[in-house]
Amino acid sequence: MAVDLAGDYAGLVRIWNGPRPLPRLGLIGVLPAHRRRGLARALVQPLPPAGSARVSRI
């Protein structure tokens, strides 16, 4: 999740760690006022999450 300087939501990323062999990137969302600034890219940069060797983005 990302928040702006006022503490309001700006974007989020959801990773689903279900029964499949790899965690899946389930959702990336950025509010319109924060788009086109690289926020979505920044939200997925830390992938893979701690404890996972790889993450499926499909």
DSSP file (Angstrom, degrees, kcal/mol; ACC not computed):
  #  RESIDUE AA STRUCTURE BP1 BP2  ACC     N-H-->O    O-->H-N    N-H-->O    O-->H-N    TCO  KAPPA ALPHA  PHI   PSI    X-CA   Y-CA   Z-CA
    1    1 A M              0   0    0      0, 0.0     2,-0.4     0, 0.0    11,-0.3   0.000 360.0 360.0 360.0 146.1    0.0    0.0    0.0
    2    2 A A  E     -A   11   0A   0      9,-3.2     8,-3.1     5,-0.0     9,-1.5  -0.979 360.0-168.8-126.8 140.7    1.2    3.5   -0.7
    3    3 A V  E     -A    9   0A   0     -2,-0.4     6,-0.2     6,-0.3     2,-0.1  -0.921  18.5-125.7-124.5 153.4    0.0    6.7    0.9
    4    4 A D    >   -     0   0    0      4,-2.7     3,-2.0    -2,-0.3     6,-0.1  -0.243  43.6 -85.0 -87.2-176.7    0.6   10.3    0.0
    5    5 A L  T 3  S+     0   0    0      1,-0.3    -1,-0.1     2,-0.1    -2,-0.0   0.755 129.3  56.5 -63.9 -24.2    2.0   13.0    2.3
    6    6 A A  T 3  S-     0   0    0      2,-0.1    -1,-0.3     3,-0.0     3,-0.1   0.519 119.8-109.3 -82.9  -5.2   -1.5   13.8    3.6
    7    7 A G  S <  S+     0   0    0     -3,-2.0     2,-0.2     1,-0.3    -2,-0.1   0.552  74.6 135.8  88.3   8.2   -1.9   10.1    4.7
    8    8 A D        -     0   0    0      1,-0.1    -4,-2.7     2,-0.0    -1,-0.3  -0.597  65.0 -92.1 -88.0 151.5   -4.5    9.3    2.0
    9    9 A Y  E     +A    3   0A   0     -6,-0.2    -6,-0.3    -2,-0.2    -1,-0.1  -0.352  43.9 169.0 -61.3 138.1   -4.3    6.1   -0.1
   10   10 A A  E     -     0   0A   0     -8,-3.1    21,-2.7     1,-0.5     2,-0.3   0.630  61.3 -27.2-118.0 -34.4   -2.4    6.5   -3.4
   11   11 A G  E     -AB   2  30A   0     -9,-1.5    -9,-3.2    19,-0.3    -1,-0.5  -0.985  51.4-153.0-171.6 170.5   -2.1    2.9   -4.5
   12   12 A L  E     - B   0  29A   0     17,-2.7    17,-2.6    -2,-0.3     2,-0.4  -0.987   6.2-152.6-153.2 160.6   -1.8   -0.7   -3.5
   13   13 A V  E     - B   0  28A   0     -2,-0.3     2,-0.5    15,-0.2    15,-0.2  -0.997  11.9-159.3-134.0 136.7   -0.5   -4.1   -4.6
   14   14 A R  E     - B   0  27A   0     13,-2.5    12,-2.7    -2,-0.4    13,-1.4  -0.979   3.4-168.2-121.5 126.5   -2.0   -7.4   -3.6
   15   15 A I  E     - B   0  25A   0     -2,-0.5     2,-0.6    10,-0.2    10,-0.2  -0.961  12.8-147.6-113.4 124.6    0.0  -10.6   -3.7
   16   16 A W  E     - B   0  24A   0      8,-3.2     8,-3.0    -2,-0.5     2,-0.8  -0.823   9.4-169.0 -96.5 119.6   -2.0  -13.8   -3.4
   17   17 A N        +     0   0    0     -2,-0.6    -1,-0.1     6,-0.2    -2,-0.0  -0.605  34.7 147.0-106.5  69.3    0.0  -16.6   -1.6
   18   18 A G        -     0   0    0     -2,-0.8    -2,-0.0     4,-0.2     0, 0.0   0.105  65.9 -66.1 -91.5-157.8   -2.4  -19.5   -2.4
   19   19 A P  S    S+     0   0    0      0, 0.0    -2,-0.0     0, 0.0    -1,-0.0   0.531  96.9 105.2 -75.8  -5.7   -2.0  -23.2   -3.0
   20   20 A R  S    S-     0   0    0      2,-0.2     4,-0.0     1,-0.1     0, 0.0  -0.239  87.2-106.6 -69.3 164.9   -0.1  -22.7   -6.3
   21   21 A P  S    S+     0   0    0      0, 0.0    -1,-0.1     0, 0.0    -4,-0.0   0.821 103.1  36.8 -63.8 -29.9    3.6  -23.3   -6.4
   22   22 A L  S    S-     0   0    0     31,-0.1    -4,-0.2    30,-0.1    -2,-0.2  -0.934  90.1-107.5-122.9 145.5    4.4  -19.5   -6.6
   23   23 A P        -     0   0    0      0, 0.0    33,-2.9     0, 0.0     2,-0.4  -0.385  40.6-135.4 -60.8 150.3    2.7  -16.5   -5.1
   24   24 A R  E     -Bc  16  56A   0     -8,-3.0    -8,-3.2    31,-0.2     2,-0.8  -0.910   9.2-125.0-117.2 139.6    0.7  -14.5   -7.7
   25   25 A L  E     +B   15   0A   0     31,-2.3   -10,-0.2    -2,-0.4     3,-0.1  -0.727  36.6 175.0 -76.2 112.1    0.5  -10.8   -8.3
   26   26 A G  E     +     0   0A   0    -12,-2.7     2,-0.3    -2,-0.8   -11,-0.2   0.788  52.6   2.7 -96.7 -30.1   -3.2  -10.3   -8.0
   27   27 A L  E     -B   14   0A   0    -13,-1.4   -13,-2.5     2,-0.0     2,-0.4  -0.973  43.9-172.2-161.0 138.1   -3.8   -6.6   -8.3
   28   28 A I  E     +B   13   0A   0     -2,-0.3     2,-0.4   -15,-0.2   -15,-0.2  -0.993  21.0 173.7-129.2 127.7   -2.0   -3.3   -8.8
   29   29 A G  E     +B   12   0A   0    -17,-2.6   -17,-2.7    -2,-0.4     2,-0.4  -0.998  12.5 179.4-139.3 136.6   -4.0   -0.1   -8.3
   30   30 A V  E     -B   11   0A   0     -2,-0.4   -19,-0.3   -19,-0.3     5,-0.1  -0.999  33.1-116.8-133.9 130.5   -3.1    3.6   -8.3
   31   31 A L    >   -     0   0    0    -21,-2.7     3,-2.3    -2,-0.4     4,-0.4  -0.324  32.0-110.6 -64.4 148.7   -5.6    6.4   -7.9
   32   32 A P  G >  S+     0   0    0      0, 0.0     3,-1.2     0, 0.0    -1,-0.1   0.826 115.2  59.2 -52.4 -38.4   -5.9    8.7  -10.9
   33   33 A A  G 3  S+     0   0    0      1,-0.2    -2,-0.1     3,-0.0   -23,-0.0   0.681 111.5  42.1 -66.4 -15.3   -4.3   11.7   -9.1
   34   34 A H  G <  S+     0   0    0     -3,-2.3     3,-0.5   -24,-0.2     5,-0.4   0.326  89.8 115.5-113.7   5.5   -1.1    9.6   -8.6
   35   35 A R    <   +     0   0    0     -3,-1.2    -4,-0.0    -4,-0.4     0, 0.0  -0.268  63.2  33.5 -75.8 163.5   -0.9    7.9  -12.0
   36   36 A R  S    S+     0   0    0      1,-0.1    -1,-0.2    -2,-0.0    -3,-0.0   0.742  92.4  95.8  66.3  27.7    1.9    8.3  -14.6
   37   37 A R  S    S-     0   0    0     -3,-0.5    -2,-0.1     0, 0.0    -1,-0.1   0.307 102.0-101.2-125.7   5.2    4.6    8.9  -11.9
   38   38 A G  S  > S+     0   0    0      3,-0.0     4,-2.1    -4,-0.0     5,-0.1   0.612  80.0 131.8  86.5  12.1    6.0    5.4  -11.5
   39   39 A L  H  > S+     0   0    0     -5,-0.4     4,-2.2     2,-0.2     5,-0.2   0.926  71.4  49.5 -66.2 -44.6    4.1    4.5   -8.4
   40   40 A A  H  > S+     0   0    0      1,-0.2     4,-1.4     2,-0.2    -1,-0.2   0.915 111.8  49.6 -60.9 -42.1    2.9    1.1   -9.6
   41   41 A R  H  > S+     0   0    0      1,-0.2     4,-0.8     2,-0.2     3,-0.3   0.903 110.6  50.3 -61.6 -41.7    6.4    0.2  -10.7
   42   42 A A  H  < S+     0   0    0     -4,-2.1     3,-0.4     1,-0.2    -1,-0.2   0.858 105.7  57.1 -65.8 -34.9    7.7    1.2   -7.3
   43   43 A L  H  < S+     0   0    0     -4,-2.2    -1,-0.2     1,-0.2    -2,-0.2   0.824 111.6  41.1 -67.5 -30.5    5.1   -0.9   -5.5
   44   44 A V  H >< S+     0   0    0     -4,-1.4     3,-1.7    -3,-0.3    -1,-0.2   0.528  89.9  91.6 -95.2  -4.9    6.3   -4.1   -7.3
   45   45 A Q  T 3< S+     0   0    0     -4,-0.8    -1,-0.2    -3,-0.4    -2,-0.1   0.882  79.7  58.3 -56.7 -41.0   10.0   -3.4   -7.0
   46   46 A P  T 3  S+     0   0    0      0, 0.0    -1,-0.3     0, 0.0    -2,-0.1   0.553  88.5 155.7 -71.7  -2.2   10.4   -5.2   -3.7
   47   47 A L    <   +     0   0    0     -3,-1.7     8,-0.1     2,-0.0    -3,-0.0  -0.383  39.9  59.1 -62.4 144.7    9.1   -8.5   -5.3
   48   48 A P  S    S-     0   0    0      0, 0.0     3,-0.1     0, 0.0     7,-0.1   0.544  89.1-129.0 -79.0 157.2    9.5  -11.2   -4.4
   49   49 A P    >   -     0   0    0      0, 0.0     3,-2.2     0, 0.0    -2,-0.0  -0.237  41.8 -72.3 -67.9 160.9    8.1  -11.0   -0.9
   50   50 A A  T 3  S+     0   0    0      1,-0.3     3,-0.1     3,-0.0    -3,-0.0  -0.254 122.1  23.2 -53.7 133.6   10.2  -12.2    2.0
   51   51 A G  T 3  S+     0   0    0      1,-0.2     2,-0.4    -3,-0.1    -1,-0.3   0.329 102.2 100.7  91.6  -7.1   10.4  -16.0    2.1
   52   52 A S    <   -     0   0    0     -3,-2.2    -1,-0.2     1,-0.1     3,-0.1  -0.918  53.9-161.4-114.8 137.9    9.7  -16.5   -1.6
   53   53 A A  S    S+     0   0    0     -2,-0.4     2,-0.3     1,-0.2    -1,-0.1   0.828  80.1   6.5 -80.5 -33.9   12.3  -17.2   -4.2
   54   54 A R        -     0   0    0      2,-0.0     2,-0.4    -5,-0.0    -1,-0.2  -0.959  60.9-149.1-145.9 160.5   10.0  -16.1   -7.1
   55   55 A V        -     0   0    0     -2,-0.3     2,-0.5   -33,-0.2   -31,-0.2  -1.000  18.9-131.1-133.3 134.6    6.6  -14.6   -7.8
   56   56 A S  B     -c   24   0A   0    -33,-2.9   -31,-2.3    -2,-0.4    -2,-0.0  -0.728  14.2-169.0 -83.0 128.7    4.4  -15.2  -10.7
   57   57 A R              0   0    0     -2,-0.5    -1,-0.1   -33,-0.2   -33,-0.1   0.271 360.0 360.0-100.2  10.6    3.1  -12.0  -12.3
   58   58 A I              0   0    0      0, 0.0    -1,-0.2     0, 0.0   -34,-0.1   0.365 360.0 360.0-116.0 360.0    0.5  -13.7  -14.5
